[in-house]
């Protein structure tokens, strides 16, 4: 999820790089940069660090279960082979 405050902060800092004597252009740049940056970030389908960490934990747990099931399967196969 995109944090609007972060996007606004980034575009505000970029707009500050535009010379002060062309103030109208500075405001227009800020608005356009904000729209472009927001659209670009949405296309990337980014997730928050928190969402990433949750999915990482789910994946780790799933891997543990898979390893346990593989071990059980090997044990059953060896019993059937005997």
For each residue, the residues with C-beta under 8 A, 3 or more apart:
1: 46 47 48 51
2: 6 7 38 41 42 46
3: 6 7
4: 7 8 38
5: 8 9
6: 2 3 9 10
7: 2 3 4 10 11 34 37 38 41
8: 4 5 11 12 34
9: 5 6 12 13
10: 6 7 13 14 37
11: 7 8 14 15 30 33 34 37
12: 8 9 15 16 30
13: 9 10 16 17
14: 10 11 17 18 29 30 33
15: 11 12 18 26 27 29 30 33
16: 12 13 26
17: 13 14
18: 14 15 22 25 26 29
19: 22 26
20: 23 26
21:
22: 18 19 25 26
23: 20 26 27
24: 27 28
25: 18 22 28 29
26: 15 16 18 19 20 22 23 29 30
27: 15 23 24 30 31
28: 24 25 31 32
29: 14 15 18 25 26 32 33
30: 11 12 14 15 26 27 33 34
31: 27 28 34 35
32: 28 29 35 36
33: 11 14 15 29 30 36 37
34: 7 8 11 30 31 37 38
35: 31 32 38 39
36: 32 33 39 40
37: 7 10 11 33 34 40 41
38: 2 4 7 34 35 41 42
39: 35 36 42 43
40: 36 37 43 44
41: 2 7 37 38 44 46
42: 2 38 39 45
43: 39 40
44: 40 41
45: 42
46: 1 2 41
47: 1 51 52 55
48: 1 51 52
49: 52 53
50: 53 54
51: 1 47 48 54 55
52: 47 48 49 55 56
53: 49 50 56 57
54: 50 51 57 58
55: 47 51 52 58 59
56: 52 53 59 60
57: 53 54 60 61
58: 54 55 61 62
59: 55 56 62 63
60: 56 57 63 64
61: 57 58 64 65
62: 58 59 65 66
63: 59 60 66 67
64: 60 61 67 68
65: 61 62 68 69
66: 62 63 69 70
67: 63 64 70 71
68: 64 65 71 72
69: 65 66 72 73
70: 66 67 73 74
71: 67 68 74 75
72: 68 69 75 76
73: 69 70 76 77
74: 70 71 77 78
75: 71 72 78 79
76: 72 73 79 80
77: 73 74 80 81
78: 74 75 81 82
79: 75 76 82
80: 76 77
81: 77 78
82: 78 79
